[in-house]
Amino acid sequence: MKMDIAVTVNGRRYQASIEPRLLLSDFLRDIIGLTGTHVGCEHGVCGACTILVNGDSVRSCLTLAVRADGMDVVTVEGLGTPDQLNVLQSEFREKHGLQCGFCTPGMLMTGMDLLNKYPLASDDEIREGLSGNLCRCTGYQNIVAAIRSAVALRNGSTP
């Protein structure tokens, strides 16, 4: 038995008839072709699959696609373009917050959630906010620096 869903992803509405057990990560990658959301552990531990659903960070590997029916989803592809990066993507590039790149989409999406919701007054607050995302290349220092710089720009000061 399939279920019909309609989801807005990165500002574009998608309709599909899907199996009720299809994961949101698989819907994004296999059904609509947005492969920027990475699937790592498939247990919600690594954070590589993090996306925003109605403005909140969500592990797409733990979420059934049918739960996103009627919701607004933002993936890493919705942040910016290669020619016009958003502020966080730009700071990740400037501060070398991307090493192998596997964790980067999840880090960016978690970082956006943090920037949208919290003052992030210290590196400890940034690290706490990122604590659910794993980076095997140990790029945490540069990722924290990139988010700190984005916070400064958001607050109108010089990074």
C-alpha positions in Angstrom: 0.0 0.0 0.0 1.4 3.4 -0.9 0.6 6.8 0.5 0.4 10.1 -1.2 2.4 13.0 0.2 3.2 16.5 -0.7 6.3 18.1 0.7 7.9 21.5 0.0 11.6 21.0 -0.3 13.9 24.0 -0.8 10.9 26.1 -1.9 9.7 23.6 -4.5 6.6 21.4 -3.9 6.9 17.7 -4.6 4.1 15.1 -4.7 4.7 11.4 -4.6 3.1 8.1 -3.9 5.4 6.3 -1.5 5.7 3.2 0.7 4.8 4.2 4.3 8.2 2.8 5.5 10.3 5.0 3.2 12.8 7.2 5.2 12.9 10.9 4.5 16.6 10.6 3.7 15.8 8.0 1.0 12.9 10.2 -0.3 15.3 13.2 -0.7 18.1 11.2 -2.3 16.3 8.5 -4.3 12.9 9.9 -5.2 13.6 13.6 -5.8 17.3 13.4 -6.5 18.8 15.7 -3.9 21.9 13.8 -2.9 23.5 16.5 -0.7 21.9 15.0 2.4 24.4 12.3 3.4 23.5 9.0 5.1 26.2 7.8 7.4 25.3 5.6 10.4 21.6 5.2 9.6 20.9 5.3 13.4 20.7 9.1 13.9 24.1 9.2 15.7 26.4 10.9 13.2 24.3 13.8 12.1 25.3 13.6 8.4 21.7 13.4 7.4 20.5 16.5 9.3 18.0 18.7 7.5 15.5 21.4 8.6 11.8 20.5 8.8 9.6 23.5 9.6 12.7 25.2 10.8 13.9 22.5 13.2 16.9 20.3 12.7 15.9 16.7 12.1 17.7 13.4 11.4 16.3 12.4 8.1 17.5 8.8 8.5 15.2 8.4 11.5 12.2 10.2 10.0 9.6 8.5 7.8 8.9 10.5 4.7 5.1 10.3 5.3 5.7 12.4 8.5 7.0 15.3 6.3 3.6 15.4 4.4 2.6 19.1 4.3 5.8 20.3 5.8 8.6 22.6 4.7 12.0 20.9 4.3 15.3 22.6 3.7 18.3 20.5 2.6 21.9 21.7 2.1 21.0 22.3 -1.6 18.6 25.0 -0.3 21.2 27.1 1.5 22.9 28.7 -1.4 24.4 28.1 -4.8 28.0 27.7 -5.9 27.9 31.2 -7.2 26.1 32.6 -4.2 26.8 30.8 -1.0 24.9 31.7 2.1 26.8 33.2 5.0 27.5 29.9 6.8 28.7 28.2 3.6 30.9 31.1 2.9 32.4 31.0 6.4 33.0 27.2 6.2 35.0 27.9 3.0 36.9 30.8 4.5 37.7 29.0 7.7 38.4 25.7 6.1 35.6 24.0 7.9 35.3 21.3 5.2 37.8 18.5 5.2 36.7 15.3 3.5 33.2 16.9 3.3 31.1 13.9 4.3 29.9 15.6 7.6 29.6 19.0 6.0 25.9 19.0 4.9 24.8 17.9 8.4 27.1 20.4 10.1 25.8 23.2 7.9 22.2 22.3 8.6 22.8 22.0 12.3 24.8 25.3 12.2 21.9 27.0 10.4 19.5 25.7 13.1 21.8 27.0 15.8 22.2 30.4 14.1 18.5 30.8 13.7 17.7 30.0 17.4 20.5 30.8 19.7 22.8 33.7 20.5 25.9 31.4 20.5 27.9 33.7 22.7 30.8 31.3 23.2 32.7 28.5 21.6 31.4 26.2 24.3 27.8 27.0 23.2 28.7 26.3 19.6 30.4 23.0 20.5 27.4 22.0 22.6 25.1 22.7 19.7 27.3 20.6 17.4 27.7 17.8 19.9 25.3 15.5 18.0 27.3 15.7 14.8 30.4 13.6 14.2 33.4 14.7 12.1 36.0 11.9 11.5 38.6 14.3 10.1 38.6 16.2 13.4 37.7 19.5 11.7 35.8 20.7 14.7 38.0 23.6 15.4 37.6 25.1 11.9 33.8 24.3 12.0 33.5 26.2 15.3 35.5 29.0 13.9 33.2 29.2 10.8 30.1 29.3 13.0 31.7 31.9 15.3 32.4 34.0 12.3 28.9 33.6 11.0 27.6 34.7 14.4 29.7 37.8 14.3 28.4 38.7 10.8 24.9 38.0 11.9 25.4 40.4 14.8 26.9 43.1 12.5 30.4 42.9 13.8 33.7 41.9 12.2 34.6 38.2 12.4 
